[in-house]
Amino acid sequence: MRAGIVGVGFMGWIHYLAYQRSQNAEVVAFCSSNPAKRAGDWRSIQGNFGPPGEQIDVSGLSVYESMEGMLADESIDVIDICLPPAMHDQAIRACLDAGKRCLCEKPLALDAATAARVASDAGPQSLAVAHILPLIPEFKILVDAAEDGRYGKPITGRFKRTIGPPDWLPDFYDPAKVGGPLVDLHVHDAHLIRLLFGMPTAAHCVSRKKNGVPKFYETVFDFADDDKVVSCGGGVIDSPARGFTHGYEVSFEQATIQFEFAGYADGSTALIPVTIMHNDGRVERPEFDGGDPVEAFVHEIDAVARWINQGEVSPFLDPKIAADALAICEMQQPK
């Protein structure tokens, strides 16, 4: 699969690294309005995981100033959209108009209504949405268990996701550009909740706000099936000492699975490894290969390649589920 990246920021860089490792896909083009980035200087890129940006060799790549040139390039199989979220809708529609299939980094849009329209217009054969959590081994075990029923059905879940100030995103709290922690951060857990438990019917959220959007939140969800108990919490704390924390505790009918990871500004980490607490009292701690966060993106790119080359659409990439995740986020916004 031959891909062209639109948007050379943090996620564009992470996707670029994943393509370098993939045996099934390659990046052959990118576009950027920044002359330095078009020349291969990606050293200004930073984020909350993975290596910082580097100087890359652009000699073997087709480099464009705008997306239009990439859309006309018949050698590109898929357009990989890594633009700011407010630009996703327009970029996807440009791909559809040009007959190009596209992969869009999450979130699909800034609001649920737009996401639902885009998902309906495109369909799963033209659009895939890059939600990475179900491909990270520590989270994939939940999705796999729910799918094959190894522990019975999932019945309760508690999810957390917290970061320090996201200084690399100056418009983070602007609802018209990024959308704040719910749309940019919690959407990961919302997507996972949708996969594991189905669609909530309502959300009860308490939050501290900035620019009118929740900055730190705690939420309990309602489901049509009353025996499900699902909650989430997190957002942004004011100290840069905590770079990133995420985790969960999910109970199935026959076992409970727990995991939590935290990274701190001094380079230290704290970890509760994936721990399976069986109802008969057994404790199991499965081991996973690797630990490099970029590796999950390689699996994501490979899933896109199977979609492009074989027509195999993963539910993790389904635009309708991605739109539902935004609807879950929107349930928690202040009325």
Backbone hydrogen bonds, N-H to C=O, Kabsch-Sander energy under -0.5 kcal/mol:
donor,donor_aa,acceptor,acceptor_aa,energy
3,A,1,M,-0.5
3,A,26,E,-2.8
4,G,78,V,-2.0
5,I,29,A,-2.3
6,V,80,D,-3.0
7,G,5,I,-0.6
7,G,31,C,-1.4
9,G,7,G,-1.0
13,W,9,G,-2.3
14,I,10,F,-2.1
15,H,11,M,-2.7
16,Y,12,G,-2.3
17,L,13,W,-2.3
18,A,14,I,-2.0
19,Y,15,H,-2.4
20,Q,16,Y,-1.6
21,R,17,L,-0.9
21,R,18,A,-0.7
22,S,18,A,-1.5
26,E,1,M,-2.5
28,V,3,A,-3.0
28,V,26,E,-0.6
29,A,3,A,-1.1
30,F,62,S,-1.9
31,C,5,I,-1.8
32,S,64,Y,-2.0
38,R,34,N,-2.2
39,A,35,P,-1.4
40,G,37,K,-1.6
41,D,36,A,-2.5
42,W,40,G,-1.3
42,W,54,E,-1.5
45,I,42,W,-1.6
53,G,45,I,-2.1
56,I,40,G,-2.9
56,I,54,E,-0.5
58,V,56,I,-0.7
61,L,58,V,-1.7
62,S,28,V,-2.6
63,V,61,L,-0.6
64,Y,30,F,-2.4
69,G,66,S,-0.6
70,M,66,S,-0.6
71,L,67,M,-2.0
72,A,68,E,-1.2
73,D,70,M,-1.1
74,E,72,A,-0.9
76,I,73,D,-1.5
77,D,2,R,-2.5
77,D,75,S,-0.5
78,V,2,R,-1.5
79,I,101,R,-2.3
80,D,4,G,-3.2
80,D,78,V,-0.6
81,I,79,I,-0.8
81,I,103,L,-3.5
82,C,6,V,-3.2
82,C,80,D,-0.7
86,A,177,K,-1.2
87,M,84,P,-2.4
88,H,85,P,-1.6
91,A,87,M,-2.0
92,I,88,H,-2.8
93,R,89,D,-2.3
94,A,90,Q,-1.8
95,C,91,A,-1.9
96,L,92,I,-2.5
97,D,93,R,-2.4
98,A,94,A,-1.5
99,G,95,C,-0.5
99,G,96,L,-1.1
100,K,95,C,-3.0
101,R,77,D,-0.6
102,C,126,S,-2.3
103,L,79,I,-2.7
104,C,128,A,-2.9
105,E,81,I,-2.7
105,E,103,L,-0.5
106,K,130,A,-1.3
115,A,111,D,-2.1
116,A,112,A,-2.7
117,R,113,A,-2.1
118,V,114,T,-2.6
119,A,115,A,-2.7
120,S,116,A,-2.1
121,D,117,R,-2.7
122,A,118,V,-2.6
123,G,119,A,-2.2
126,S,123,G,-1.4
127,L,123,G,-1.7
128,A,102,C,-2.2
129,V,317,L,-2.0
130,A,104,C,-3.1
131,H,129,V,-1.6
131,H,316,F,-0.5
132,I,130,A,-0.7
135,L,132,I,-2.4
136,I,132,I,-0.6
136,I,133,L,-1.5
139,F,136,I,-2.3
140,K,136,I,-3.2
141,I,137,P,-1.5
142,L,139,F,-1.1
143,V,139,F,-1.3
144,D,140,K,-2.9
145,A,141,I,-2.1
146,A,142,L,-2.4
147,E,143,V,-2.0
148,D,144,D,-2.6
149,G,145,A,-1.6
150,R,145,A,-0.6
151,Y,152,G,-0.6
152,G,149,G,-1.3
155,I,251,S,-3.2
156,T,251,S,-1.8
157,G,229,V,-2.4
158,R,249,E,-1.6
159,F,231,S,-1.8
160,K,247,G,-2.3
161,R,233,G,-1.6
162,T,245,T,-2.6
163,I,235,G,-2.4
164,G,242,R,-0.6
164,G,243,G,-0.7
167,D,165,P,-2.0
169,L,166,P,-2.2
172,F,169,L,-1.8
174,D,171,D,-1.8
177,K,174,D,-1.8
178,V,171,D,-0.6
178,V,174,D,-2.2
179,G,174,D,-1.9
180,G,172,F,-1.9
183,V,179,G,-0.5
184,D,180,G,-2.6
185,L,181,P,-2.1
186,H,181,P,-2.9
187,V,182,L,-0.9
188,H,185,L,-1.5
190,A,186,H,-2.6
191,H,187,V,-2.2
192,L,188,H,-1.9
193,I,189,D,-3.0
194,R,190,A,-2.3
195,L,191,H,-2.0
196,L,192,L,-2.5
197,F,193,I,-3.1
198,G,193,I,-0.6
198,G,194,R,-1.2
201,T,222,D,-2.5
202,A,222,D,-1.1
204,H,220,V,-2.9
205,C,203,A,-0.6
206,V,218,E,-2.5
208,R,216,F,-2.5
210,K,213,V,-2.6
213,V,210,K,-2.1
215,K,208,R,-4.3
216,F,208,R,-1.6
217,Y,234,G,-2.6
218,E,206,V,-2.1
219,T,232,C,-2.9
220,V,204,H,-2.0
221,F,230,V,-2.6
222,D,202,A,-2.8
226,D,224,A,-0.9
228,K,225,D,-1.6
229,V,155,I,-1.9
230,V,221,F,-0.6
231,S,157,G,-2.5
232,C,219,T,-2.2
233,G,159,F,-1.8
234,G,217,Y,-2.1
235,G,161,R,-2.1
236,V,215,K,-2.3
237,I,163,I,-2.3
242,R,239,S,-0.9
243,G,241,A,-0.8
243,G,263,G,-1.5
244,F,263,G,-1.7
245,T,162,T,-2.3
246,H,261,F,-2.3
247,G,160,K,-2.0
248,Y,259,F,-2.8
249,E,158,R,-1.9
250,V,257,I,-2.7
251,S,156,T,-2.0
252,F,255,A,-3.8
253,E,153,K,-1.2
254,Q,151,Y,-2.5
256,T,277,M,-2.1
257,I,250,V,-3.2
258,Q,275,T,-2.2
259,F,248,Y,-2.3
260,E,272,I,-2.1
261,F,246,H,-2.8
262,A,270,A,-2.4
263,G,244,F,-3.0
264,Y,268,S,-2.6
265,A,241,A,-2.9
267,G,264,Y,-1.9
270,A,262,A,-2.3
272,I,260,E,-3.1
275,T,258,Q,-2.4
276,I,284,E,-3.6
277,M,256,T,-3.4
277,M,275,T,-0.6
278,H,276,I,-0.8
278,H,282,R,-2.4
279,N,254,Q,-2.3
281,G,278,H,-2.1
284,E,276,I,-2.6
291,G,289,D,-0.5
295,E,292,D,-1.4
296,A,292,D,-0.5
296,A,293,P,-0.6
297,F,293,P,-0.6
297,F,294,V,-0.6
298,V,294,V,-1.3
299,H,295,E,-1.7
300,E,296,A,-1.8
301,I,297,F,-2.7
302,D,298,V,-2.5
303,A,299,H,-2.0
304,V,300,E,-2.0
305,A,301,I,-2.2
306,R,302,D,-2.0
307,W,303,A,-1.7
308,I,304,V,-2.7
309,N,305,A,-3.1
310,Q,306,R,-2.2
311,G,306,R,-0.5
311,G,307,W,-1.2
312,E,306,R,-1.5
313,V,311,G,-0.7
314,S,312,E,-0.7
317,L,314,S,-1.4
318,D,315,P,-0.8
322,A,318,D,-1.8
323,A,319,P,-2.2
324,D,320,K,-2.1
325,A,321,I,-2.0
326,L,322,A,-1.4
327,A,323,A,-1.8
328,I,324,D,-2.1
329,C,325,A,-1.9
330,E,326,L,-2.5
331,M,327,A,-1.7
332,Q,328,I,-0.6
332,Q,329,C,-1.3
333,Q,330,E,-1.3
